């Protein structure tokens, strides 16, 4: 194990991790994902990421692998593996574009659409639990602030 200092550098010692907005957002996202994953694995037999991908395809927000990679902030090879698993389960299929043979569109099967349709109540259940005690005004304010942060980051909503 490398040598560790006998006392922490001032920048580390004085940083209040539990007060960091980034840390709190990251922990909240992790808690949401874990709770949703438990529910989707139990009820649907797929991970929350797989279920979320089905939902994004069903809504039309994403149509190709590169859209999914951009939306989730993951690399194309990880998206390809997720798509492979969903295709193997018969939840989606690939369609090569007639306009551009390099483009492969993703389309849900009827079973994929059926699973995607089960997602909104699961999203609401998990989020409802985590937002217990929030007033409607607090919920609206949180939503507004998160949208503003995404806009400040140059991310389309």
Secondary structure, DSSP 8 states (H G I E B T S, - for coil): -----SS--HHHHT--GGG-HHHHHHHHHHHHHHHHHHHHHHHTSS-HHHHHHHHHHHHTS--BHHHHHHHHT--HHHHHHHHHHHHHTTSEEEEE-SS-TT-EEEEE-HHHHHHHHTHHHHHHHHHHHHTTT--HHHHHHHHHHHHHHHHHTT---
